[in-house]
């Protein structure tokens, strides 16, 4: 396309005999060539046009990361119930992303406090996570179902998403909960559909006990978290939704 345009432009310049037009056209073509080379064939499909994903933010709760809690029988510092750090869904996603583009920066963190007190949570705590090219939010497990209904959870969820990624060009990925909370998960799904954001469901995965850590931990709360298999399933579903962006 660029070659054909150059041919047409040169014909036009010879016909018009304009030195001024010749100079401007050369500058335009040079800048266009530089832009095409800089893109290097990498495009994002969908919302943001011809731009690379350079920074990804993943936010969630204990499935993303939970520090040592000996009283619960948990001694890791990664996604709870995963046997090792590299087996939680966040690190599996990071591996997949870096296999396609090692230069992508991935940040992750927990916002369980938002789940528990979404109406009063100070969003400024999350300033270091703002304005990523791709935002993946996986929460709901710690949201009280009745409180969500009584206190307009979706309104505060929307505030969270818009604060973290106010730019329309950012790719937003909404993931529901691993645990079954019908109203909360339904709200999250409808929110994603209304705003035309990518939506990934994981709730059905907990139907299979082998996707949980039951029998691996004495504490029921820890054991209810995804096993290594469950973490792989979560990561795979998210990756299937985002892999074409890298």
ChimeraX commands (.cxc) that place a marker at each C-alpha (Angstrom):
marker #1 position 0.00,0.00,0.00 radius 0.5
marker #1 position 2.76,2.44,0.88 radius 0.5
marker #1 position 4.60,1.64,-2.37 radius 0.5
marker #1 position 1.47,2.27,-4.46 radius 0.5
marker #1 position 0.87,5.52,-2.65 radius 0.5
marker #1 position 4.44,6.64,-3.38 radius 0.5
marker #1 position 3.99,5.91,-7.07 radius 0.5
marker #1 position 0.75,7.87,-7.21 radius 0.5
marker #1 position 2.24,10.77,-5.26 radius 0.5
marker #1 position 5.26,10.93,-7.54 radius 0.5
marker #1 position 3.06,11.00,-10.63 radius 0.5
marker #1 position 1.06,13.83,-9.10 radius 0.5
marker #1 position 4.22,15.78,-8.30 radius 0.5
marker #1 position 5.58,15.41,-11.83 radius 0.5
marker #1 position 2.28,16.54,-13.23 radius 0.5
marker #1 position 1.99,19.56,-10.96 radius 0.5
marker #1 position 5.68,20.44,-10.91 radius 0.5
marker #1 position 5.34,21.77,-7.39 radius 0.5
marker #1 position 8.52,21.79,-5.31 radius 0.5
marker #1 position 6.53,22.70,-2.19 radius 0.5
marker #1 position 4.18,19.75,-2.65 radius 0.5
marker #1 position 7.16,17.51,-3.36 radius 0.5
marker #1 position 8.81,18.45,-0.07 radius 0.5
marker #1 position 5.65,18.02,2.00 radius 0.5
marker #1 position 4.85,14.67,0.42 radius 0.5
marker #1 position 8.36,13.36,1.08 radius 0.5
marker #1 position 8.05,14.34,4.74 radius 0.5
marker #1 position 4.65,12.66,4.97 radius 0.5
marker #1 position 5.91,9.46,3.39 radius 0.5
marker #1 position 8.96,9.38,5.65 radius 0.5
marker #1 position 6.82,9.76,8.77 radius 0.5
marker #1 position 4.42,7.09,7.54 radius 0.5
marker #1 position 7.28,4.67,6.93 radius 0.5
marker #1 position 8.68,5.29,10.42 radius 0.5
marker #1 position 5.26,4.66,11.95 radius 0.5
marker #1 position 4.82,1.39,10.09 radius 0.5
marker #1 position 8.26,0.20,11.12 radius 0.5
marker #1 position 7.66,1.11,14.76 radius 0.5
marker #1 position 4.43,-0.89,14.83 radius 0.5
marker #1 position 6.40,-3.85,13.48 radius 0.5
marker #1 position 3.22,-5.60,12.55 radius 0.5
marker #1 position 1.84,-5.64,16.10 radius 0.5
marker #1 position -1.80,-4.65,16.43 radius 0.5
marker #1 position -4.45,-4.87,19.07 radius 0.5
marker #1 position -7.75,-6.28,17.89 radius 0.5
marker #1 position -10.70,-4.25,19.07 radius 0.5
marker #1 position -10.91,-1.10,21.10 radius 0.5
marker #1 position -7.56,0.57,20.77 radius 0.5
marker #1 position -6.52,0.34,17.13 radius 0.5
marker #1 position -2.89,-0.07,16.16 radius 0.5
marker #1 position -1.30,0.07,19.60 radius 0.5
marker #1 position 0.73,-2.44,21.55 radius 0.5
marker #1 position -0.23,-3.75,24.96 radius 0.5
marker #1 position 2.70,-2.55,27.05 radius 0.5
marker #1 position 1.29,-2.79,30.58 radius 0.5
marker #1 position -1.22,-5.18,32.14 radius 0.5
marker #1 position -2.77,-4.85,35.60 radius 0.5
marker #1 position -4.43,-7.82,37.32 radius 0.5
marker #1 position -6.45,-7.12,40.46 radius 0.5
marker #1 position -8.32,-9.57,42.64 radius 0.5
marker #1 position -8.23,-11.02,46.13 radius 0.5
marker #1 position -6.67,-14.04,47.82 radius 0.5
marker #1 position -6.83,-15.94,44.53 radius 0.5
marker #1 position -4.34,-13.39,43.24 radius 0.5
marker #1 position -2.19,-13.25,46.34 radius 0.5
marker #1 position -2.45,-14.02,50.05 radius 0.5
marker #1 position 0.40,-13.58,52.48 radius 0.5
marker #1 position 1.46,-16.15,55.06 radius 0.5
marker #1 position -1.30,-17.08,57.50 radius 0.5
marker #1 position 0.00,-19.87,59.78 radius 0.5
marker #1 position -3.21,-19.83,61.80 radius 0.5
marker #1 position -5.01,-20.95,58.63 radius 0.5
marker #1 position -2.33,-23.46,57.69 radius 0.5
marker #1 position -1.26,-21.29,54.75 radius 0.5
marker #1 position 2.46,-20.58,54.34 radius 0.5
marker #1 position 2.65,-19.21,50.83 radius 0.5
marker #1 position 2.74,-15.66,49.51 radius 0.5
marker #1 position 0.88,-16.12,46.24 radius 0.5
marker #1 position -2.56,-17.18,45.03 radius 0.5
marker #1 position -4.05,-19.09,47.95 radius 0.5
marker #1 position -4.09,-22.90,47.72 radius 0.5
marker #1 position -1.75,-23.07,44.71 radius 0.5
marker #1 position 1.11,-25.42,45.54 radius 0.5
marker #1 position 3.79,-22.98,44.35 radius 0.5
marker #1 position 3.94,-19.40,43.13 radius 0.5
marker #1 position 4.20,-20.35,39.47 radius 0.5
marker #1 position 1.01,-22.41,39.71 radius 0.5
marker #1 position -1.40,-19.63,40.61 radius 0.5
marker #1 position -3.48,-18.16,37.79 radius 0.5
marker #1 position -1.68,-14.80,37.80 radius 0.5
marker #1 position 1.77,-16.29,37.25 radius 0.5
marker #1 position 0.38,-18.66,34.62 radius 0.5
marker #1 position -1.01,-15.64,32.77 radius 0.5
marker #1 position 2.29,-13.80,33.11 radius 0.5
marker #1 position 4.08,-16.79,31.59 radius 0.5
marker #1 position 1.65,-16.89,28.66 radius 0.5
marker #1 position 1.96,-13.15,28.05 radius 0.5
marker #1 position 5.75,-13.16,28.19 radius 0.5
marker #1 position 5.97,-16.10,25.83 radius 0.5
marker #1 position 4.37,-13.87,23.22 radius 0.5
marker #1 position 5.97,-10.58,24.28 radius 0.5
marker #1 position 8.62,-10.55,27.04 radius 0.5
marker #1 position 8.59,-6.74,27.14 radius 0.5
marker #1 position 5.06,-6.46,28.57 radius 0.5
marker #1 position 4.99,-5.20,32.16 radius 0.5
marker #1 position 2.50,-7.03,34.41 radius 0.5
marker #1 position 1.41,-5.67,37.79 radius 0.5
marker #1 position -0.92,-7.45,40.16 radius 0.5
marker #1 position -2.41,-6.87,43.58 radius 0.5
marker #1 position -5.28,-7.55,45.92 radius 0.5
marker #1 position -8.34,-5.40,46.44 radius 0.5
marker #1 position -10.15,-7.61,48.94 radius 0.5
marker #1 position -10.73,-4.53,51.09 radius 0.5
marker #1 position -12.78,-3.05,48.26 radius 0.5
marker #1 position -14.92,-6.20,48.18 radius 0.5
marker #1 position -15.64,-6.00,51.89 radius 0.5
marker #1 position -16.31,-2.25,52.07 radius 0.5
marker #1 position -16.88,-1.09,48.49 radius 0.5
marker #1 position -19.09,1.85,49.48 radius 0.5
marker #1 position -16.40,3.52,51.61 radius 0.5
marker #1 position -13.23,2.31,49.92 radius 0.5
marker #1 position -10.76,5.06,48.97 radius 0.5
marker #1 position -9.88,4.46,45.34 radius 0.5
marker #1 position -6.78,6.65,45.65 radius 0.5
marker #1 position -5.11,3.62,47.26 radius 0.5
marker #1 position -4.95,2.16,43.79 radius 0.5
marker #1 position -3.16,5.00,42.03 radius 0.5
marker #1 position -0.14,2.86,41.18 radius 0.5
marker #1 position -2.39,0.53,39.17 radius 0.5
marker #1 position -4.08,3.19,37.03 radius 0.5
marker #1 position -4.03,3.66,33.25 radius 0.5
marker #1 position -2.84,0.22,32.16 radius 0.5
marker #1 position -3.28,-0.83,28.54 radius 0.5
marker #1 position -5.15,-3.87,29.79 radius 0.5
marker #1 position -7.03,-4.16,33.10 radius 0.5
marker #1 position -8.11,-7.58,34.40 radius 0.5
marker #1 position -10.37,-7.49,37.46 radius 0.5
marker #1 position -11.34,-10.74,39.18 radius 0.5
marker #1 position -13.38,-10.12,42.30 radius 0.5
marker #1 position -16.69,-11.08,43.95 radius 0.5
marker #1 position -15.64,-13.87,46.35 radius 0.5
marker #1 position -15.53,-11.52,49.37 radius 0.5
marker #1 position -18.55,-9.39,48.44 radius 0.5
marker #1 position -21.49,-10.00,50.76 radius 0.5
marker #1 position -24.43,-10.92,48.55 radius 0.5
marker #1 position -27.06,-9.05,50.56 radius 0.5
marker #1 position -24.86,-5.99,51.01 radius 0.5
marker #1 position -24.33,-5.92,47.25 radius 0.5
marker #1 position -28.10,-5.84,46.71 radius 0.5
marker #1 position -28.75,-3.25,49.42 radius 0.5
marker #1 position -25.85,-0.90,48.66 radius 0.5
marker #1 position -25.78,-0.73,44.85 radius 0.5
marker #1 position -22.61,-2.74,44.33 radius 0.5
marker #1 position -22.64,-2.17,40.55 radius 0.5
marker #1 position -22.40,1.60,41.01 radius 0.5
marker #1 position -19.24,1.22,43.09 radius 0.5
marker #1 position -17.86,-1.46,40.77 radius 0.5
marker #1 position -18.27,0.96,37.89 radius 0.5
marker #1 position -16.47,3.68,39.85 radius 0.5
marker #1 position -13.61,1.23,40.44 radius 0.5
marker #1 position -13.23,0.32,36.77 radius 0.5
marker #1 position -13.46,3.90,35.54 radius 0.5
marker #1 position -10.97,5.11,38.14 radius 0.5
marker #1 position -8.46,2.41,37.24 radius 0.5
marker #1 position -8.88,2.68,33.47 radius 0.5
marker #1 position -10.53,5.97,32.50 radius 0.5
marker #1 position -9.22,5.86,28.95 radius 0.5
marker #1 position -11.51,4.27,26.38 radius 0.5
marker #1 position -8.54,2.71,24.61 radius 0.5
marker #1 position -7.69,0.43,27.55 radius 0.5
marker #1 position -8.84,-3.17,27.24 radius 0.5
marker #1 position -11.04,-4.11,30.19 radius 0.5
marker #1 position -11.46,-7.75,31.18 radius 0.5
marker #1 position -14.16,-8.56,33.74 radius 0.5
marker #1 position -13.94,-11.92,35.52 radius 0.5
marker #1 position -16.60,-13.20,37.90 radius 0.5
marker #1 position -16.06,-15.22,41.08 radius 0.5
marker #1 position -14.85,-18.77,41.54 radius 0.5
marker #1 position -17.36,-19.21,44.34 radius 0.5
marker #1 position -21.07,-19.20,43.64 radius 0.5
marker #1 position -22.66,-15.91,44.67 radius 0.5
marker #1 position -25.58,-15.71,42.32 radius 0.5
marker #1 position -26.54,-12.05,42.69 radius 0.5
marker #1 position -23.00,-10.65,42.80 radius 0.5
marker #1 position -21.80,-12.69,39.84 radius 0.5
marker #1 position -24.94,-11.84,37.89 radius 0.5
marker #1 position -24.33,-8.12,38.52 radius 0.5
marker #1 position -20.77,-8.42,37.28 radius 0.5
marker #1 position -21.81,-10.29,34.14 radius 0.5
marker #1 position -24.53,-7.77,33.29 radius 0.5
marker #1 position -22.11,-4.91,33.92 radius 0.5
marker #1 position -19.58,-6.34,31.46 radius 0.5
marker #1 position -22.26,-6.97,28.85 radius 0.5
marker #1 position -23.74,-3.48,29.22 radius 0.5
marker #1 position -20.34,-1.82,28.71 radius 0.5
marker #1 position -19.19,-4.28,26.03 radius 0.5
marker #1 position -16.17,-5.35,28.05 radius 0.5
marker #1 position -14.58,-8.78,27.75 radius 0.5
marker #1 position -16.23,-11.14,30.23 radius 0.5
marker #1 position -14.84,-14.40,31.60 radius 0.5
marker #1 position -16.85,-16.70,33.84 radius 0.5
marker #1 position -15.19,-19.05,36.33 radius 0.5
marker #1 position -18.07,-19.80,38.70 radius 0.5
marker #1 position -18.89,-23.17,37.19 radius 0.5
marker #1 position -15.35,-24.41,37.83 radius 0.5
marker #1 position -16.04,-24.81,41.55 radius 0.5
marker #1 position -18.71,-27.43,40.71 radius 0.5
marker #1 position -15.87,-29.91,40.23 radius 0.5
marker #1 position -14.23,-30.67,43.61 radius 0.5
marker #1 position -10.94,-31.44,41.85 radius 0.5
marker #1 position -10.74,-27.78,40.88 radius 0.5
marker #1 position -10.69,-26.87,44.57 radius 0.5
marker #1 position -8.11,-27.62,47.26 radius 0.5
marker #1 position -10.49,-29.72,49.36 radius 0.5
marker #1 position -8.55,-32.41,51.16 radius 0.5
marker #1 position -5.29,-30.51,50.76 radius 0.5
marker #1 position -5.84,-28.06,53.64 radius 0.5
marker #1 position -7.59,-28.52,56.97 radius 0.5
marker #1 position -9.00,-24.99,57.00 radius 0.5
marker #1 position -12.22,-24.96,54.99 radius 0.5
marker #1 position -11.68,-21.41,53.75 radius 0.5
marker #1 position -8.27,-22.22,52.30 radius 0.5
marker #1 position -9.50,-25.54,50.91 radius 0.5
marker #1 position -12.33,-23.77,49.06 radius 0.5
marker #1 position -9.76,-21.95,46.91 radius 0.5
marker #1 position -8.69,-23.27,43.51 radius 0.5
marker #1 position -6.27,-26.17,43.38 radius 0.5
marker #1 position -3.43,-26.12,40.86 radius 0.5
marker #1 position -5.88,-27.58,38.36 radius 0.5
marker #1 position -8.47,-24.92,39.18 radius 0.5
marker #1 position -5.86,-22.19,38.81 radius 0.5
marker #1 position -4.90,-23.58,35.39 radius 0.5
marker #1 position -8.54,-23.57,34.31 radius 0.5
marker #1 position -8.99,-19.93,35.41 radius 0.5
marker #1 position -5.80,-18.84,33.67 radius 0.5
marker #1 position -6.74,-20.69,30.48 radius 0.5
marker #1 position -10.16,-19.07,30.26 radius 0.5
marker #1 position -8.72,-15.60,30.73 radius 0.5
marker #1 position -5.89,-16.28,28.31 radius 0.5
marker #1 position -8.29,-17.53,25.64 radius 0.5
marker #1 position -10.07,-14.17,25.86 radius 0.5
marker #1 position -6.98,-11.96,25.67 radius 0.5
marker #1 position -4.29,-13.84,23.72 radius 0.5
marker #1 position -5.04,-12.11,20.42 radius 0.5
marker #1 position -4.14,-8.75,21.97 radius 0.5
marker #1 position -0.45,-9.71,22.23 radius 0.5
marker link #1:1,2 radius 0.2
marker link #1:2,3 radius 0.2
marker link #1:3,4 radius 0.2
marker link #1:4,5 radius 0.2
marker link #1:5,6 radius 0.2
marker link #1:6,7 radius 0.2
marker link #1:7,8 radius 0.2
marker link #1:8,9 radius 0.2
marker link #1:9,10 radius 0.2
marker link #1:10,11 radius 0.2
marker link #1:11,12 radius 0.2
marker link #1:12,13 radius 0.2
marker link #1:13,14 radius 0.2
marker link #1:14,15 radius 0.2
marker link #1:15,16 radius 0.2
marker link #1:16,17 radius 0.2
marker link #1:17,18 radius 0.2
marker link #1:18,19 radius 0.2
marker link #1:19,20 radius 0.2
marker link #1:20,21 radius 0.2
marker link #1:21,22 radius 0.2
marker link #1:22,23 radius 0.2
marker link #1:23,24 radius 0.2
marker link #1:24,25 radius 0.2
marker link #1:25,26 radius 0.2
marker link #1:26,27 radius 0.2
marker link #1:27,28 radius 0.2
marker link #1:28,29 radius 0.2
marker link #1:29,30 radius 0.2
marker link #1:30,31 radius 0.2
marker link #1:31,32 radius 0.2
marker link #1:32,33 radius 0.2
marker link #1:33,34 radius 0.2
marker link #1:34,35 radius 0.2
marker link #1:35,36 radius 0.2
marker link #1:36,37 radius 0.2
marker link #1:37,38 radius 0.2
marker link #1:38,39 radius 0.2
marker link #1:39,40 radius 0.2
marker link #1:40,41 radius 0.2
marker link #1:41,42 radius 0.2
marker link #1:42,43 radius 0.2
marker link #1:43,44 radius 0.2
marker link #1:44,45 radius 0.2
marker link #1:45,46 radius 0.2
marker link #1:46,47 radius 0.2
marker link #1:47,48 radius 0.2
marker link #1:48,49 radius 0.2
marker link #1:49,50 radius 0.2
marker link #1:50,51 radius 0.2
marker link #1:51,52 radius 0.2
marker link #1:52,53 radius 0.2
marker link #1:53,54 radius 0.2
marker link #1:54,55 radius 0.2
marker link #1:55,56 radius 0.2
marker link #1:56,57 radius 0.2
marker link #1:57,58 radius 0.2
marker link #1:58,59 radius 0.2
marker link #1:59,60 radius 0.2
marker link #1:60,61 radius 0.2
marker link #1:61,62 radius 0.2
marker link #1:62,63 radius 0.2
marker link #1:63,64 radius 0.2
marker link #1:64,65 radius 0.2
marker link #1:65,66 radius 0.2
marker link #1:66,67 radius 0.2
marker link #1:67,68 radius 0.2
marker link #1:68,69 radius 0.2
marker link #1:69,70 radius 0.2
marker link #1:70,71 radius 0.2
marker link #1:71,72 radius 0.2
marker link #1:72,73 radius 0.2
marker link #1:73,74 radius 0.2
marker link #1:74,75 radius 0.2
marker link #1:75,76 radius 0.2
marker link #1:76,77 radius 0.2
marker link #1:77,78 radius 0.2
marker link #1:78,79 radius 0.2
marker link #1:79,80 radius 0.2
marker link #1:80,81 radius 0.2
marker link #1:81,82 radius 0.2
marker link #1:82,83 radius 0.2
marker link #1:83,84 radius 0.2
marker link #1:84,85 radius 0.2
marker link #1:85,86 radius 0.2
marker link #1:86,87 radius 0.2
marker link #1:87,88 radius 0.2
marker link #1:88,89 radius 0.2
marker link #1:89,90 radius 0.2
marker link #1:90,91 radius 0.2
marker link #1:91,92 radius 0.2
marker link #1:92,93 radius 0.2
marker link #1:93,94 radius 0.2
marker link #1:94,95 radius 0.2
marker link #1:95,96 radius 0.2
marker link #1:96,97 radius 0.2
marker link #1:97,98 radius 0.2
marker link #1:98,99 radius 0.2
marker link #1:99,100 radius 0.2
marker link #1:100,101 radius 0.2
marker link #1:101,102 radius 0.2
marker link #1:102,103 radius 0.2
marker link #1:103,104 radius 0.2
marker link #1:104,105 radius 0.2
marker link #1:105,106 radius 0.2
marker link #1:106,107 radius 0.2
marker link #1:107,108 radius 0.2
marker link #1:108,109 radius 0.2
marker link #1:109,110 radius 0.2
marker link #1:110,111 radius 0.2
marker link #1:111,112 radius 0.2
marker link #1:112,113 radius 0.2
marker link #1:113,114 radius 0.2
marker link #1:114,115 radius 0.2
marker link #1:115,116 radius 0.2
marker link #1:116,117 radius 0.2
marker link #1:117,118 radius 0.2
marker link #1:118,119 radius 0.2
marker link #1:119,120 radius 0.2
marker link #1:120,121 radius 0.2
marker link #1:121,122 radius 0.2
marker link #1:122,123 radius 0.2
marker link #1:123,124 radius 0.2
marker link #1:124,125 radius 0.2
marker link #1:125,126 radius 0.2
marker link #1:126,127 radius 0.2
marker link #1:127,128 radius 0.2
marker link #1:128,129 radius 0.2
marker link #1:129,130 radius 0.2
marker link #1:130,131 radius 0.2
marker link #1:131,132 radius 0.2
marker link #1:132,133 radius 0.2
marker link #1:133,134 radius 0.2
marker link #1:134,135 radius 0.2
marker link #1:135,136 radius 0.2
marker link #1:136,137 radius 0.2
marker link #1:137,138 radius 0.2
marker link #1:138,139 radius 0.2
marker link #1:139,140 radius 0.2
marker link #1:140,141 radius 0.2
marker link #1:141,142 radius 0.2
marker link #1:142,143 radius 0.2
marker link #1:143,144 radius 0.2
marker link #1:144,145 radius 0.2
marker link #1:145,146 radius 0.2
marker link #1:146,147 radius 0.2
marker link #1:147,148 radius 0.2
marker link #1:148,149 radius 0.2
marker link #1:149,150 radius 0.2
marker link #1:150,151 radius 0.2
marker link #1:151,152 radius 0.2
marker link #1:152,153 radius 0.2
marker link #1:153,154 radius 0.2
marker link #1:154,155 radius 0.2
marker link #1:155,156 radius 0.2
marker link #1:156,157 radius 0.2
marker link #1:157,158 radius 0.2
marker link #1:158,159 radius 0.2
marker link #1:159,160 radius 0.2
marker link #1:160,161 radius 0.2
marker link #1:161,162 radius 0.2
marker link #1:162,163 radius 0.2
marker link #1:163,164 radius 0.2
marker link #1:164,165 radius 0.2
marker link #1:165,166 radius 0.2
marker link #1:166,167 radius 0.2
marker link #1:167,168 radius 0.2
marker link #1:168,169 radius 0.2
marker link #1:169,170 radius 0.2
marker link #1:170,171 radius 0.2
marker link #1:171,172 radius 0.2
marker link #1:172,173 radius 0.2
marker link #1:173,174 radius 0.2
marker link #1:174,175 radius 0.2
marker link #1:175,176 radius 0.2
marker link #1:176,177 radius 0.2
marker link #1:177,178 radius 0.2
marker link #1:178,179 radius 0.2
marker link #1:179,180 radius 0.2
marker link #1:180,181 radius 0.2
marker link #1:181,182 radius 0.2
marker link #1:182,183 radius 0.2
marker link #1:183,184 radius 0.2
marker link #1:184,185 radius 0.2
marker link #1:185,186 radius 0.2
marker link #1:186,187 radius 0.2
marker link #1:187,188 radius 0.2
marker link #1:188,189 radius 0.2
marker link #1:189,190 radius 0.2
marker link #1:190,191 radius 0.2
marker link #1:191,192 radius 0.2
marker link #1:192,193 radius 0.2
marker link #1:193,194 radius 0.2
marker link #1:194,195 radius 0.2
marker link #1:195,196 radius 0.2
marker link #1:196,197 radius 0.2
marker link #1:197,198 radius 0.2
marker link #1:198,199 radius 0.2
marker link #1:199,200 radius 0.2
marker link #1:200,201 radius 0.2
marker link #1:201,202 radius 0.2
marker link #1:202,203 radius 0.2
marker link #1:203,204 radius 0.2
marker link #1:204,205 radius 0.2
marker link #1:205,206 radius 0.2
marker link #1:206,207 radius 0.2
marker link #1:207,208 radius 0.2
marker link #1:208,209 radius 0.2
marker link #1:209,210 radius 0.2
marker link #1:210,211 radius 0.2
marker link #1:211,212 radius 0.2
marker link #1:212,213 radius 0.2
marker link #1:213,214 radius 0.2
marker link #1:214,215 radius 0.2
marker link #1:215,216 radius 0.2
marker link #1:216,217 radius 0.2
marker link #1:217,218 radius 0.2
marker link #1:218,219 radius 0.2
marker link #1:219,220 radius 0.2
marker link #1:220,221 radius 0.2
marker link #1:221,222 radius 0.2
marker link #1:222,223 radius 0.2
marker link #1:223,224 radius 0.2
marker link #1:224,225 radius 0.2
marker link #1:225,226 radius 0.2
marker link #1:226,227 radius 0.2
marker link #1:227,228 radius 0.2
marker link #1:228,229 radius 0.2
marker link #1:229,230 radius 0.2
marker link #1:230,231 radius 0.2
marker link #1:231,232 radius 0.2
marker link #1:232,233 radius 0.2
marker link #1:233,234 radius 0.2
marker link #1:234,235 radius 0.2
marker link #1:235,236 radius 0.2
marker link #1:236,237 radius 0.2
marker link #1:237,238 radius 0.2
marker link #1:238,239 radius 0.2
marker link #1:239,240 radius 0.2
marker link #1:240,241 radius 0.2
marker link #1:241,242 radius 0.2
marker link #1:242,243 radius 0.2
marker link #1:243,244 radius 0.2
marker link #1:244,245 radius 0.2
marker link #1:245,246 radius 0.2
view
